[in-house]
Amino acid sequence: MKTRILNFAISIAVIIILILVLVIYYCLSGQPLNYENEGIIQGDNDTNSLVVYFTRAKAINHDDNVNSDSHASVQVENNQIEGNTEIMAKMIQEKTDSDLYAITVDKSYRSPFLATSLRAWVEKQFNMHPELTNLPDDIDKYDVIYIGFPIWWYQEPMAVDTFLESYNFDSKTIIPFCTSTSSSIEQSMTSIQNICPQATVLEGLRLQQANETEIDQWLQNINPGN
């Protein structure tokens, strides 16, 4: 009797493990992203500052039925799909006369939020760096880098780490900003400082959604010298 129960328990455990492996494989095996990265978008003026951002809206492949109700981090404005972080990034770019760059991954995240979340967790736990598309050859001309992202598992997504590890940020000023409903930006600021130890990391800004008044106040407080 005990042997039968043990064999049954082992069979159940094997089935559960197989299901978990299949689920993780599904989440990690994204398709080629159907968003074409435009590279650095030049602002109106010659500038030494760059706004870089990663947003889930540009990391998943959208179907025709996407809307802000089905994707909390996505907004649809004038038939254009934009993430909350992207909206915030564009506000900052406009107010600082900076150039603009979107971080995009080679393989898309799965559209269901739970699948995105699971992949983000696996990447963070196993220090997996997703490959990025159309990285700038260099960012040497920029002294100030604003970098924005949603908070995934209490920190910046691994795609942001891939970007940060692709360049030399010595003597540059990095200014983080993020969107999150509850998590703070402090862990991300520490992580960014660890990745770029010779950079100056200024006080970051966390918002649930882009808020022009709060962005104006934050920019005034940090006074990065733009």
MDAnalysis code that builds the backbone (N, CA, C; Angstrom):
import MDAnalysis as mda
import numpy as np

u = mda.Universe.empty(678, n_residues=226, atom_resindex=np.repeat(np.arange(226), 3), trajectory=True)
u.add_TopologyAttr("name", ["N", "CA", "C"] * 226)
u.add_TopologyAttr("resid", np.arange(1, 227))
u.add_TopologyAttr("resname", ["MET", "LYS", "THR", "ARG", "ILE", "LEU", "ASN", "PHE", "ALA", "ILE", "SER", "ILE", "ALA", "VAL", "ILE", "ILE", "ILE", "LEU", "ILE", "LEU", "VAL", "LEU", "VAL", "ILE", "TYR", "TYR", "CYS", "LEU", "SER", "GLY", "GLN", "PRO", "LEU", "ASN", "TYR", "GLU", "ASN", "GLU", "GLY", "ILE", "ILE", "GLN", "GLY", "ASP", "ASN", "ASP", "THR", "ASN", "SER", "LEU", "VAL", "VAL", "TYR", "PHE", "THR", "ARG", "ALA", "LYS", "ALA", "ILE", "ASN", "HIS", "ASP", "ASP", "ASN", "VAL", "ASN", "SER", "ASP", "SER", "HIS", "ALA", "SER", "VAL", "GLN", "VAL", "GLU", "ASN", "ASN", "GLN", "ILE", "GLU", "GLY", "ASN", "THR", "GLU", "ILE", "MET", "ALA", "LYS", "MET", "ILE", "GLN", "GLU", "LYS", "THR", "ASP", "SER", "ASP", "LEU", "TYR", "ALA", "ILE", "THR", "VAL", "ASP", "LYS", "SER", "TYR", "ARG", "SER", "PRO", "PHE", "LEU", "ALA", "THR", "SER", "LEU", "ARG", "ALA", "TRP", "VAL", "GLU", "LYS", "GLN", "PHE", "ASN", "MET", "HIS", "PRO", "GLU", "LEU", "THR", "ASN", "LEU", "PRO", "ASP", "ASP", "ILE", "ASP", "LYS", "TYR", "ASP", "VAL", "ILE", "TYR", "ILE", "GLY", "PHE", "PRO", "ILE", "TRP", "TRP", "TYR", "GLN", "GLU", "PRO", "MET", "ALA", "VAL", "ASP", "THR", "PHE", "LEU", "GLU", "SER", "TYR", "ASN", "PHE", "ASP", "SER", "LYS", "THR", "ILE", "ILE", "PRO", "PHE", "CYS", "THR", "SER", "THR", "SER", "SER", "SER", "ILE", "GLU", "GLN", "SER", "MET", "THR", "SER", "ILE", "GLN", "ASN", "ILE", "CYS", "PRO", "GLN", "ALA", "THR", "VAL", "LEU", "GLU", "GLY", "LEU", "ARG", "LEU", "GLN", "GLN", "ALA", "ASN", "GLU", "THR", "GLU", "ILE", "ASP", "GLN", "TRP", "LEU", "GLN", "ASN", "ILE", "ASN", "PRO", "GLY", "ASN"])
u.atoms.positions = np.array([
    [0.835, -1.209, 0.000],
    [0.000, 0.000, 0.000],
    [0.872, 1.263, 0.000],
    [1.903, 1.261, 0.864],
    [2.790, 2.420, 0.937],
    [3.528, 2.622, -0.375],
    [3.935, 1.505, -1.004],
    [4.640, 1.602, -2.289],
    [3.740, 2.206, -3.350],
    [2.474, 1.815, -3.347],
    [1.532, 2.347, -4.322],
    [1.340, 3.848, -4.123],
    [1.214, 4.269, -2.865],
    [1.042, 5.694, -2.572],
    [2.279, 6.480, -2.993],
    [3.470, 5.899, -2.710],
    [4.715, 6.566, -3.080],
    [4.834, 6.715, -4.590],
    [4.511, 5.664, -5.317],
    [4.573, 5.721, -6.781],
    [3.598, 6.752, -7.340],
    [2.421, 6.822, -6.719],
    [1.424, 7.798, -7.149],
    [1.932, 9.222, -6.904],
    [2.536, 9.440, -5.722],
    [3.061, 10.764, -5.390],
    [4.180, 11.162, -6.348],
    [5.038, 10.195, -6.684],
    [6.126, 10.475, -7.625],
    [5.566, 10.832, -8.997],
    [4.551, 10.106, -9.426],
    [3.937, 10.379, -10.730],
    [3.344, 11.783, -10.775],
    [2.652, 12.163, -9.703],
    [2.072, 13.505, -9.633],
    [3.169, 14.567, -9.665],
    [4.257, 14.326, -8.917],
    [5.359, 15.285, -8.883],
    [5.986, 15.452, -10.259],
    [6.164, 14.343, -10.980],
    [6.742, 14.396, -12.323],
    [5.835, 15.186, -13.265],
    [4.535, 14.961, -13.167],
    [3.579, 15.682, -14.018],
    [3.630, 17.179, -13.731],
    [3.684, 17.538, -12.441],
    [3.743, 18.954, -12.068],
    [5.019, 19.598, -12.604],
    [6.144, 18.891, -12.477],
    [7.419, 19.419, -12.972],
    [7.365, 19.616, -14.478],
    [6.803, 18.636, -15.195],
    [6.694, 18.753, -16.649],
    [5.829, 19.946, -17.048],
    [4.731, 20.144, -16.322],
    [3.857, 21.284, -16.606],
    [4.604, 22.597, -16.376],
    [5.351, 22.674, -15.266],
    [6.111, 23.885, -14.973],
    [7.166, 24.155, -16.041],
    [7.839, 23.097, -16.494],
    [8.853, 23.252, -17.538],
    [8.222, 23.777, -18.818],
    [7.062, 23.227, -19.175],
    [6.377, 23.669, -20.389],
    [5.917, 25.118, -20.275],
    [5.416, 25.496, -19.103],
    [4.963, 26.875, -18.895],
    [6.138, 27.843, -19.004],
    [7.257, 27.503, -18.359],
    [8.438, 28.369, -18.416],
    [8.967, 28.463, -19.837],
    [8.982, 27.337, -20.548],
    [9.441, 27.349, -21.941],
    [8.554, 28.258, -22.791],
    [7.244, 28.163, -22.575],
    [6.304, 29.015, -23.314],
    [6.601, 30.487, -23.053],
    [6.851, 30.829, -21.805],
    [7.076, 32.234, -21.459],
    [8.401, 32.752, -22.014],
    [9.418, 31.895, -22.047],
    [10.742, 32.330, -22.486],
    [10.899, 32.336, -23.997],
    [10.095, 31.539, -24.681],
    [10.279, 31.395, -26.132],
    [9.411, 32.399, -26.888],
    [9.769, 33.664, -26.783],
    [9.019, 34.706, -27.476],
    [9.260, 34.687, -28.971],
    [8.401, 35.361, -29.696],
    [8.522, 35.489, -31.142],
    [9.302, 36.765, -31.485],
    [9.824, 36.856, -32.708],
    [10.471, 38.107, -33.109],
    [9.519, 39.292, -32.918],
    [10.034, 40.363, -32.367],
    [9.205, 41.526, -32.071],
    [8.790, 42.220, -33.361],
    [7.495, 42.558, -33.470],
    [7.020, 43.195, -34.702],
    [7.101, 44.723, -34.652],
    [7.773, 45.248, -33.628],
    [8.002, 46.696, -33.538],
    [9.398, 47.010, -34.060],
    [9.505, 47.918, -34.995],
    [10.800, 48.288, -35.557],
    [11.403, 49.449, -34.772],
    [12.520, 49.176, -34.141],
    [13.197, 50.198, -33.356],
    [13.790, 51.260, -34.282],
    [13.449, 52.513, -34.041],
    [13.904, 53.613, -34.896],
    [15.285, 54.137, -34.522],
    [15.871, 53.592, -33.472],
    [17.139, 54.129, -33.005],
    [16.924, 55.416, -32.227],
    [17.971, 56.187, -32.087],
    [17.867, 57.451, -31.351],
    [17.089, 58.471, -32.179],
    [16.053, 59.025, -31.565],
    [15.258, 60.079, -32.205],
    [15.805, 61.422, -31.738],
    [16.265, 62.210, -32.672],
    [16.885, 63.481, -32.328],
    [15.833, 64.497, -31.897],
    [16.160, 65.260, -30.861],
    [15.292, 66.341, -30.430],
    [15.443, 67.558, -31.328],
    [14.823, 68.635, -30.932],
    [14.848, 69.854, -31.749],
    [16.198, 70.560, -31.710],
    [16.936, 70.366, -30.623],
    [18.196, 71.093, -30.460],
    [19.349, 70.114, -30.267],
    [20.552, 70.586, -30.571],
    [21.739, 69.811, -30.247],
    [21.815, 69.708, -28.730],
    [21.955, 68.499, -28.208],
    [21.814, 68.291, -26.771],
    [22.848, 67.307, -26.260],
    [23.122, 67.391, -24.966],
    [24.022, 66.428, -24.336],
    [23.264, 65.464, -23.435],
    [21.929, 65.429, -23.564],
    [21.114, 64.550, -22.726],
    [20.265, 63.612, -23.586],
    [20.051, 62.421, -23.058],
    [19.309, 61.377, -23.762],
    [18.305, 60.750, -22.811],
    [17.061, 60.621, -23.256],
    [16.036, 59.903, -22.500],
    [15.916, 58.502, -23.086],
    [16.217, 57.508, -22.272],
    [16.139, 56.101, -22.671],
    [15.004, 55.466, -21.884],
    [14.207, 54.634, -22.533],
    [13.120, 53.994, -21.792],
    [12.845, 52.588, -22.313],
    [12.379, 51.756, -21.398],
    [11.882, 50.424, -21.737],
    [10.435, 50.360, -21.286],
    [9.564, 49.883, -22.169],
    [8.151, 49.777, -21.829],
    [7.600, 48.454, -22.333],
    [6.714, 47.872, -21.566],
    [6.125, 46.590, -21.968],
    [5.353, 46.725, -23.271],
    [4.804, 47.909, -23.525],
    [4.025, 48.126, -24.748],
    [4.857, 47.899, -26.004],
    [6.168, 48.090, -25.906],
    [7.058, 47.868, -27.044],
    [7.885, 46.598, -26.871],
    [7.432, 45.721, -25.972],
    [8.123, 44.451, -25.749],
    [7.224, 43.254, -26.036],
    [5.956, 43.509, -26.376],
    [5.028, 42.432, -26.722],
    [4.453, 42.698, -28.109],
    [4.025, 41.640, -28.756],
    [3.361, 41.775, -30.053],
    [1.868, 41.942, -29.819],
    [1.307, 43.034, -30.308],
    [-0.089, 43.363, -30.052],
    [-0.994, 42.800, -31.138],
    [-2.197, 42.393, -30.733],
    [-3.209, 42.062, -31.729],
    [-4.089, 43.288, -31.960],
    [-5.074, 43.146, -32.798],
    [-5.915, 44.294, -33.162],
    [-6.868, 44.708, -32.052],
    [-6.980, 43.873, -31.000],
    [-7.968, 44.147, -29.964],
    [-7.349, 44.718, -28.692],
    [-6.073, 45.106, -28.765],
    [-5.439, 45.622, -27.563],
    [-6.108, 46.928, -27.139],
    [-6.261, 47.087, -25.827],
    [-6.798, 48.330, -25.279],
    [-6.279, 48.504, -23.864],
    [-6.522, 49.674, -23.306],
    [-5.988, 49.972, -21.989],
    [-6.712, 49.222, -20.883],
    [-7.867, 48.618, -21.195],
    [-8.548, 47.811, -20.195],
    [-7.896, 46.443, -20.072],
    [-7.471, 45.867, -21.209],
    [-6.868, 44.540, -21.187],
    [-5.398, 44.580, -20.805],
    [-4.739, 45.720, -20.957],
    [-3.332, 45.871, -20.600],
    [-3.199, 47.131, -19.758],
    [-3.025, 46.964, -18.446],
    [-2.994, 48.120, -17.554],
    [-1.825, 49.044, -17.835],
    [-0.732, 48.500, -18.384],
    [0.455, 49.324, -18.635],
    [0.448, 49.939, -20.020],
    [-0.655, 49.776, -20.756],
    [-0.741, 50.232, -22.143],
    [-1.843, 51.270, -22.275],
    [-1.566, 52.335, -23.018],
    [-2.569, 53.337, -23.338],
    [-2.714, 53.418, -24.853],
    [-3.940, 53.605, -25.325],
    [-4.184, 53.753, -26.756],
    [-4.648, 55.176, -27.005],
    [-3.811, 55.947, -27.682],
    [-4.114, 57.344, -27.982],
    [-4.015, 57.551, -29.489],
    [-5.126, 58.009, -30.103],
    [-5.130, 58.274, -31.552],
    [-4.634, 57.066, -32.346],
    [-5.116, 55.896, -31.914],
    [-4.763, 54.628, -32.561],
    [-3.289, 54.268, -32.421],
    [-2.571, 54.960, -31.545],
    [-1.174, 54.642, -31.275],
    [-1.078, 53.959, -29.912],
    [-0.357, 52.845, -29.872],
    [-0.188, 52.106, -28.625],
    [1.044, 52.634, -27.905],
    [0.866, 53.118, -26.690],
    [1.970, 53.647, -25.905],
    [1.896, 53.091, -24.494],
    [3.048, 52.773, -23.935],
    [3.102, 52.341, -22.547],
    [3.141, 53.534, -21.612],
    [2.766, 53.307, -20.354],
    [2.794, 54.392, -19.376],
    [4.196, 54.981, -19.233],
    [5.202, 54.101, -19.231],
    [6.578, 54.583, -19.121],
    [6.967, 55.398, -20.348],
    [6.496, 54.983, -21.514],
    [6.791, 55.717, -22.748],
    [6.199, 57.126, -22.709],
    [4.970, 57.241, -22.235],
    [4.326, 58.556, -22.131],
    [5.136, 59.462, -21.204],
    [5.565, 58.891, -20.092],
    [6.383, 59.633, -19.134],
    [7.713, 60.051, -19.767],
    [8.324, 59.130, -20.509],
    [9.610, 59.416, -21.158],
    [9.488, 60.561, -22.155],
    [8.412, 60.562, -22.917],
    [8.238, 61.607, -23.927],
    [7.983, 62.967, -23.288],
    [7.306, 62.967, -22.135],
    [7.130, 64.226, -21.406],
    [8.482, 64.775, -20.966],
    [9.317, 63.887, -20.416],
    [10.631, 64.308, -19.934],
    [11.494, 64.782, -21.100],
    [11.428, 64.063, -22.212],
    [12.208, 64.460, -23.384],
    [11.835, 65.868, -23.844],
    [10.530, 66.123, -23.905],
    [10.059, 67.430, -24.379],
    [10.484, 68.551, -23.439],
    [10.434, 68.265, -22.132],
    [10.732, 69.308, -21.152],
    [12.231, 69.570, -21.011],
    [13.052, 68.607, -21.413],
    [14.503, 68.755, -21.245],
    [15.233, 68.941, -22.570],
    [14.472, 68.964, -23.684],
    [15.082, 69.082, -25.017],
    [16.116, 67.985, -25.261],
    [15.807, 66.784, -24.795],
    [16.729, 65.656, -24.939],
    [16.445, 64.882, -26.214],
    [17.372, 64.003, -26.591],
    [17.091, 62.991, -27.597],
    [16.359, 61.833, -26.922],
    [15.834, 60.905, -27.723],
    [14.970, 59.846, -27.193],
    [15.355, 58.500, -27.798],
    [15.368, 57.466, -26.949],
    [15.676, 56.118, -27.439],
    [14.845, 55.094, -26.673],
    [14.227, 54.159, -27.420],
    [13.437, 53.088, -26.812],
    [14.243, 51.793, -26.809],
    [14.365, 51.161, -25.654],
    [15.004, 49.850, -25.544],
    [14.015, 48.797, -26.031],
    [14.424, 47.973, -26.989],
    [13.552, 46.906, -27.483],
    [14.297, 45.583, -27.476],
    [13.566, 44.515, -27.163],
    [14.162, 43.181, -27.072],
    [14.057, 42.460, -28.410],
    [14.961, 41.519, -28.620],
    [14.971, 40.749, -29.862],
    [13.772, 39.804, -29.931],
    [13.471, 39.147, -28.819],
    [12.343, 38.219, -28.744],
    [11.272, 38.810, -27.842],
    [10.055, 38.870, -28.341],
    [8.970, 39.515, -27.601],
    [8.634, 38.758, -26.328],
    [8.110, 39.493, -25.365],
    [7.482, 38.876, -24.205],
    [6.085, 38.433, -24.622],
    [5.583, 37.399, -23.965],
    [4.228, 36.930, -24.258],
    [3.211, 37.971, -23.807],
    [2.121, 38.075, -24.545],
    [1.143, 39.120, -24.294],
    [0.425, 38.994, -22.947],
    [0.015, 37.779, -22.506],
    [-0.632, 37.703, -21.193],
    [0.298, 38.223, -20.098],
    [-0.243, 39.048, -19.217],
    [0.608, 39.683, -18.214],
    [1.305, 38.660, -17.324],
    [0.611, 37.580, -16.958],
    [1.230, 36.571, -16.099],
    [2.428, 35.926, -16.781],
    [2.331, 35.741, -18.101],
    [3.452, 35.169, -18.843],
    [4.628, 36.142, -18.875],
    [4.336, 37.430, -19.072],
    [5.387, 38.449, -19.009],
    [6.041, 38.449, -17.634],
    [5.216, 38.388, -16.601],
    [5.714, 38.438, -15.232],
    [6.591, 37.229, -14.914],
    [6.181, 36.047, -15.375],
    [6.967, 34.843, -15.111],
    [8.318, 34.917, -15.811],
    [8.328, 35.346, -17.069],
    [9.606, 35.484, -17.774],
    [10.500, 36.505, -17.074],
    [9.920, 37.609, -16.646],
    [10.703, 38.632, -15.943],
    [11.313, 38.061, -14.669],
    [10.549, 37.229, -13.974],
    [11.044, 36.613, -12.732],
    [12.192, 35.659, -13.024],
    [12.032, 34.815, -14.037],
    [13.089, 33.863, -14.405],
    [14.353, 34.619, -14.812],
    [14.192, 35.662, -15.620],
    [15.355, 36.451, -16.047],
    [16.080, 37.048, -14.847],
    [15.313, 37.547, -13.893],
    [15.925, 38.177, -12.722],
    [16.617, 37.139, -11.845],
    [15.958, 36.007, -11.610],
    [16.517, 34.990, -10.722],
    [17.786, 34.368, -11.277],
    [17.841, 34.193, -12.588],
    [18.977, 33.504, -13.208],
    [19.896, 34.462, -13.969],
    [19.720, 35.763, -13.710],
    [20.579, 36.789, -14.310],
    [20.659, 36.640, -15.828],
    [19.505, 36.437, -16.442],
    [19.426, 36.268, -17.892],
    [19.208, 37.627, -18.549],
    [20.081, 37.994, -19.457],
    [20.011, 39.288, -20.126],
    [19.423, 39.121, -21.524],
    [18.214, 39.609, -21.756],
    [17.634, 39.500, -23.103],
    [18.440, 40.306, -24.113],
    [18.524, 39.793, -25.323],
    [19.212, 40.528, -26.383],
    [18.357, 41.713, -26.824],
    [19.020, 42.795, -27.171],
    [18.331, 44.014, -27.593],
    [18.531, 44.242, -29.082],
    [17.655, 45.041, -29.664],
    [17.739, 45.336, -31.096],
    [18.148, 46.789, -31.322],
    [18.892, 46.997, -32.378],
    [19.249, 48.338, -32.850],
    [19.822, 49.226, -31.746],
    [20.791, 48.671, -31.023],
    [21.478, 49.482, -30.015],
    [22.294, 50.581, -30.701],
    [22.345, 51.770, -30.121],
    [23.215, 52.810, -30.684],
    [24.670, 52.352, -30.681],
    [25.434, 52.804, -31.678],
    [26.857, 52.451, -31.721],
    [27.572, 52.960, -30.481],
    [27.215, 54.134, -30.061],
    [27.782, 54.688, -28.830],
    [26.861, 55.798, -28.322],
    [27.081, 56.158, -27.076],
    [26.324, 57.268, -26.476],
    [27.303, 58.278, -25.877],
    [28.478, 58.355, -26.484],
    [29.555, 59.172, -25.925],
    [29.185, 60.647, -25.809],
    [28.377, 61.161, -26.722],
    [28.073, 62.600, -26.740],
    [27.168, 63.031, -25.597],
    [26.556, 62.064, -24.917],
    [25.585, 62.403, -23.875],
    [26.240, 62.378, -22.495],
    [26.069, 63.460, -21.763],
    [26.563, 63.541, -20.387],
    [25.489, 63.145, -19.380],
    [24.230, 63.345, -19.767],
    [23.095, 63.071, -18.877],
    [22.192, 62.042, -19.542],
    [21.913, 60.955, -18.824],
    [21.053, 59.886, -19.333],
    [19.870, 59.711, -18.390],
    [18.688, 60.060, -18.846],
    [17.461, 59.706, -18.131],
    [17.090, 58.288, -18.564],
    [16.805, 57.414, -17.619],
    [16.463, 56.048, -18.009],
    [15.200, 55.602, -17.279],
    [14.187, 55.207, -18.068],
    [12.876, 54.892, -17.512],
    [12.463, 53.463, -17.771],
    [11.612, 52.952, -16.902],
    [11.213, 51.547, -16.976],
    [10.033, 51.297, -16.035],
    [9.273, 50.234, -16.276],
    [8.317, 49.770, -15.271],
    [9.072, 48.960, -14.220],
    [8.554, 48.893, -13.027],
    [9.154, 48.043, -11.997],
    [8.639, 46.619, -12.179],
    [9.548, 45.694, -12.382],
    [9.223, 44.265, -12.491],
    [9.946, 43.530, -11.371],
    [9.178, 42.926, -10.485],
    [9.764, 42.197, -9.363],
    [10.707, 43.104, -8.564],
    [10.180, 44.274, -8.243],
    [10.796, 45.233, -7.323],
    [11.997, 45.979, -7.899],
    [12.371, 45.681, -9.165],
    [13.525, 46.360, -9.746],
    [13.302, 46.628, -11.227],
    [14.298, 47.234, -11.842],
    [14.253, 47.472, -13.282],
    [14.295, 46.143, -14.033],
    [13.629, 46.039, -15.187],
    [13.683, 44.819, -15.995],
    [15.110, 44.531, -16.457],
    [15.380, 43.258, -16.736],
    [16.724, 42.867, -17.143],
    [17.133, 43.494, -18.471],
    [16.175, 43.846, -19.310],
    [16.511, 44.525, -20.568],
    [17.220, 45.848, -20.297],
    [16.841, 46.517, -19.220],
    [17.507, 47.764, -18.840],
    [18.949, 47.481, -18.430],
    [19.154, 46.385, -17.692],
    [20.515, 46.009, -17.308],
    [21.370, 45.716, -18.539],
    [20.779, 45.034, -19.526],
    [21.514, 44.768, -20.765],
    [21.987, 46.075, -21.391],
    [21.098, 47.056, -21.443],
    [21.470, 48.361, -22.011],
    [22.589, 49.003, -21.205],
    [22.445, 49.033, -19.894],
    [23.437, 49.696, -19.053],
    [24.804, 49.033, -19.163],
    [24.820, 47.719, -19.327],
    [26.086, 46.997, -19.407],
    [26.712, 47.066, -20.799],
    [26.017, 47.691, -21.735],
    [26.520, 47.779, -23.114],
    [27.396, 49.008, -23.353],
    [27.456, 49.922, -22.375],
    [28.182, 51.178, -22.581],
    [28.997, 51.546, -21.347],
    [29.880, 52.483, -21.545],
    [30.686, 53.022, -20.453],
    [30.007, 54.288, -19.925],
    [29.560, 54.232, -18.680],
    [28.859, 55.368, -18.084],
    [29.742, 56.156, -17.121],
    [31.032, 55.908, -17.133],
    [31.926, 56.639, -16.236],
    [31.781, 58.146, -16.447],
    [31.628, 58.858, -15.346],
    [31.531, 60.328, -15.320],
    [30.225, 60.857, -15.902],
    [29.316, 59.976, -16.276],
    [28.008, 60.430, -16.758],
    [27.033, 60.541, -15.580],
    [25.967, 61.283, -15.794],
    [24.898, 61.402, -14.805],
    [23.704, 60.582, -15.273],
    [23.264, 59.658, -14.429],
    [22.117, 58.804, -14.743],
    [20.948, 59.218, -13.851],
    [19.793, 59.412, -14.473],
    [18.610, 59.856, -13.732],
    [17.477, 58.870, -13.999],
    [17.175, 57.984, -13.038],
    [16.139, 56.976, -13.263],
    [14.734, 57.536, -13.053],
    [13.789, 56.965, -13.780],
    [12.370, 57.206, -13.510],
    [11.620, 55.926, -13.834],
    [10.496, 55.717, -13.175],
    [9.790, 54.448, -13.366],
    [8.296, 54.629, -13.166],
    [7.550, 53.630, -13.629],
    [6.120, 53.538, -13.347],
    [5.878, 52.281, -12.527],
    [5.088, 52.428, -11.486],
    [4.771, 51.299, -10.608],
    [3.577, 51.671, -9.752],
    [2.742, 50.699, -9.472],
    [1.581, 50.965, -8.622],
    [1.940, 50.957, -7.145],
    [3.021, 50.262, -6.771],
    [3.326, 50.153, -5.343],
    [4.817, 50.150, -5.028],
    [5.627, 49.458, -5.826],
    [7.052, 49.331, -5.507],
    [7.771, 50.665, -5.667],
    [8.759, 50.894, -4.814],
    [9.537, 52.129, -4.883],
    [10.648, 51.991, -5.922],
    [11.363, 53.072, -6.148],
    [12.449, 53.083, -7.130],
    [13.817, 52.860, -6.471],
    [13.864, 52.793, -5.140],
    [15.145, 52.756, -4.441],
    [16.002, 51.543, -4.813],
    [15.385, 50.348, -4.895],
    [16.167, 49.164, -5.249],
    [16.769, 49.297, -6.640],
    [16.019, 49.880, -7.542],
    [16.524, 50.079, -8.902],
    [17.675, 51.078, -8.911],
    [17.583, 52.119, -8.110],
    [18.667, 53.092, -8.044],
    [19.949, 52.437, -7.538],
    [19.814, 51.576, -6.538],
    [20.980, 50.856, -6.024],
    [21.554, 49.925, -7.076],
    [20.668, 49.216, -7.774],
    [21.104, 48.297, -8.826],
    [21.840, 49.043, -9.940],
    [21.290, 50.164, -10.373],
    [21.915, 50.955, -11.442],
    [23.282, 51.469, -11.001],
    [23.371, 51.915, -9.743],
    [24.669, 52.383, -9.242],
    [25.690, 51.254, -9.205],
    [25.249, 50.041, -8.885],
    [26.158, 48.896, -8.864],
    [26.641, 48.541, -10.266],
    [25.759, 48.672, -11.249],
    [26.136, 48.370, -12.633],
    [27.060, 49.449, -13.188],
    [26.819, 50.690, -12.783],
    [27.592, 51.836, -13.297],
    [28.238, 52.565, -12.117],
    [29.234, 51.953, -11.485],
    [29.767, 52.504, -10.231],
    [30.444, 53.863, -10.369],
    [30.910, 54.204, -11.564],
    [31.600, 55.480, -11.755],
    [30.672, 56.572, -12.289],
    [29.390, 56.265, -12.361],
    [28.402, 57.265, -12.773],
    [27.794, 57.927, -11.540],
    [27.235, 59.101, -11.732],
    [26.472, 59.769, -10.683],
    [24.997, 59.471, -10.909],
    [24.367, 58.809, -9.946],
    [22.950, 58.453, -10.061],
    [22.136, 59.414, -9.194],
    [21.321, 60.228, -9.835],
    [20.511, 61.204, -9.106],
    [19.200, 60.585, -8.633],
    [18.508, 61.327, -7.782],
    [17.246, 60.860, -7.208],
    [16.226, 60.568, -8.299],
    [15.668, 59.348, -8.264],
    [14.711, 58.943, -9.283],
    [13.283, 59.349, -8.953],
    [12.411, 59.139, -9.917],
    [10.991, 59.471, -9.764],
    [10.149, 58.247, -10.071],
    [9.233, 57.918, -9.149],
    [8.273, 56.839, -9.388],
    [6.871, 57.419, -9.453],
    [6.158, 57.087, -10.517],
    [4.761, 57.481, -10.667],
    [3.946, 56.275, -11.097],
    [2.662, 56.288, -10.778],
    [1.782, 55.246, -11.312],
    [1.535, 55.487, -12.792],
    [1.313, 56.729, -13.148],
    [1.143, 57.147, -14.536],
    [1.784, 58.520, -14.702],
    [2.047, 58.875, -15.938],
    [2.683, 60.166, -16.196],
    [1.839, 61.299, -15.618],
    [2.485, 62.154, -14.861],
    [1.819, 63.298, -14.242],
    [2.702, 64.524, -14.462],
    [2.233, 65.444, -15.279],
    [3.068, 66.562, -15.704],
    [3.518, 67.427, -14.537],
    [2.630, 67.672, -13.594],
    [2.980, 68.518, -12.456],
    [4.108, 67.901, -11.636],
    [3.996, 66.605, -11.365],
    [5.024, 65.932, -10.566],
    [6.342, 65.836, -11.327],
    [6.272, 65.638, -12.630],
    [7.495, 65.599, -13.436],
    [8.187, 66.958, -13.413],
    [7.420, 68.032, -13.559],
    [7.988, 69.382, -13.513],
    [8.693, 69.630, -12.177],
    [8.043, 69.249, -11.085],
    [8.622, 69.471, -9.756],
    [9.905, 68.663, -9.577],
    [9.870, 67.423, -10.036],
    [11.051, 66.547, -9.931],
    [12.227, 67.110, -10.728],
    [11.975, 67.530, -11.957],
    [13.047, 68.085, -12.785],
    [13.635, 69.344, -12.153],
    [12.778, 70.134, -11.554],
    [13.256, 71.344, -10.880],
    [14.130, 70.980, -9.680],
    [13.738, 69.927, -8.952],
    [14.473, 69.533, -7.746],
    [15.846, 68.941, -8.069],
    [15.905, 68.084, -9.095],
    [17.187, 67.427, -9.389],
    [18.134, 68.348, -10.135],
    [17.593, 69.272, -10.935],
    [18.388, 70.289, -11.627],
    [19.650, 69.689, -12.253],
    [19.476, 68.818, -13.271],
    [20.644, 68.156, -13.852],
    [21.518, 69.051, -14.708],
    [21.152, 70.304, -14.845],
    [21.994, 71.233, -15.592],
    [21.731, 71.255, -17.073],
    [20.471, 70.843, -17.484],
    [20.141, 70.885, -18.920],
    [19.761, 72.301, -19.322],
])
